[in-house]
Amino acid sequence: MIPFLNLKKINDEFSNEIQDAINKVVSSGWYLQGEANNTFEKKYSNYIGTKHTIGVANGLDALRLILRAYIEIGVMNEGDEVIVPINTYIASVLAITDNNLVPVFVEPDPKTLQIDDNRIEEVISDRTKAIMIVHLYGRCSYTDRIGNLCKKYNLKLIEDNAQAHGCLFGDIKTGAIGDASGHSFYPGKNLGALGDAGAVTTNDDELTKTIRALANYGSSEKYVSKYKGLNSRLDEIQAAVLDVKLKYLDRDIQARKHVARRYMNEIKNSLVVIPALSDWNSHVFHLFPIFSKNRDELQEYLKANEVQTLIHYPIPPHKQLCYKEYNEMSFPITEQIHNEELSLPISPVMTEEEITSVITAINNWSL
């Protein structure tokens, strides 16, 4: 079976360096908010191109903390609106509703699968305080039109960069485009830890100070809590692992692009649609989605041909049981995407033979 993502093989490449880094943390006797965090935060800031990186427990917390901090410093109030693409993973929406803010959903552009910037202005109201863009699948979602709307209406631009470490808009990395960005280092991400981990990047000093306090029980001074905070910290071992893997991120992105180029050039099946791409710097291929009206049959066929695939995501946020208040809403583009999407194996450790096998299987598929 060709695995969707062989995490063991990916991490085996760094096993000696990772083990040395972990041993160093264990030997130090300091396991939270220590030197490993400081080192990784500085290097990640340099990589992304921001003044600050704040390590947190996971990607959802990163987004939650950004919005909570904006509330605490008076930029937002509970009940305010945040525009967000509806074809996203549920975490983007959870971060909004967890802060008693209101998500305002926008359909994607079916050609790019990213938020349709032509649909945003029509949903901006006097309660809108931010646009959250999601660099879904590893593709840059930002456009100049979105930036101009933020300036025109004085809106914060928040990036969900969970799937797009190393992605570029021009010569600016995603995660450094907006006012603040949430990053996930879940093990399967392009830059993945060995457990849950996340970060916020920003150039805003006040926001940084507030997020650091909120993530540490609401306290910037021991036993003195200014906010009703939470416990969301990047532990030293995960920071040390990420520091090792960050050195190889750009190399791994190029390996992913090689797989993607072969898929895009060699998959030839009229029953399968592959999204077009003109700017290769704008995509780091965390996922490689294809689309078929017979998605479920294709997935079963590929499984029978020893190719593991996943669906991202079978149920869109507005159809989830936890959001019954949105269940009657209709977003036909998103619903079509979620009914037809299938993610192919893609990783920096795929062999040429594995790539060829995936391509051959798809090209041989018929109804």
C-alpha positions, 0 to 999 in steps of 0.5 A: 500500500502506498501510504497517504503520508508516511510520517515514520519515514519522514521523521527517520530522516532527522532521527539522529538530530531529533534524538540529540535535540530531545536529549539536550532538553531532557538533560537541561532539566527545563521543560517549558518556556526555556531555551528551546522555545526561545531558539525556535521562536527566533528562527521561525520569526526569521524564516517567516519574516515577522518580529514575533513568534509566540509558541503555543500548544496547537494551531486552534489555540493560535487562532483562538488566542489572536482573536481573544487578544484583540478582544482584550485590547479593545479592537473587537467586542463579543458579537463582532463579525469575522469573515471566513471561507466556508470551505475550511477545516472546522478549526478556523470557525471554532476559533471565532465562535469560541470567542463569542464572535460571529463567523460570516461565511464566504464561498471559495473561487472554484478555480483556486479553492481559496476565498473568493475576493469578489464576494467579500465586500458584499458581506462586510457590515458595521460589525465586521472587524476582521477577515480570516483567510485560510491558505487551504491545502498549502496555497496562498489565499491572499490577494491585493483586493483582500488587502485593499478591503482591509484598508478601506474598512479598517479590518484586521487581516488574520491568516490561518497558516496551518497548512502553508508554512513556507508559502509565498505571496510575491517575496513575502511568506504567508504568516507575515502578510496579515496583522497576525497569523496562526500556525499549526505544527501538527505531525502531518503538516509540512513542518510537523512536530512529534505531537501537538504544537502551534504558534502565532506570528505578528509584528504587533508588540501589544498583541504579542504581550497580550497573547503571551499572557493569555496563553500562560493562565492570563499572567505575565507576572507569576501568580498575578493574572490580568486575564482569564487565560488558559494554558497553551504553551509550546513545550521544550521538546516539541520546540527542539524538534521543530528547530531541527526540522525547520532547517529542511523545510524549504528542501522538503517543499521542493520535493513536494512540488516535484510530486505535484508537477508529476501529478499535474503533468501526467494525470490524464483522465477526463473523470478527474479534475485537477486545480490549475496553478500558474505561480508555483511559489504560491503553493507548498502542496501540504495536500494535493486535492483532485475532484471527481463526481464519482469520488467515492468510487475512485477512492475505493478503486485506488484502495483496491490498487494499493493507494491510500487517499483521504477526503478533506473534508467530507462535511463542511463547517455549516453542516456539522452537528455542533453548528445546527444554527447554520445547518440550513444555510446553502453554499453550493460551491463548497458543498460540491467541493466537499462532495468531490474532493479526494487528496492524493498521497504527497510527501517529501519521501515519496519514491518515483515508483510510488508517484508513477503507481498513483498516476498509472492507477488514476489514468487506468480508472474508468466507470 
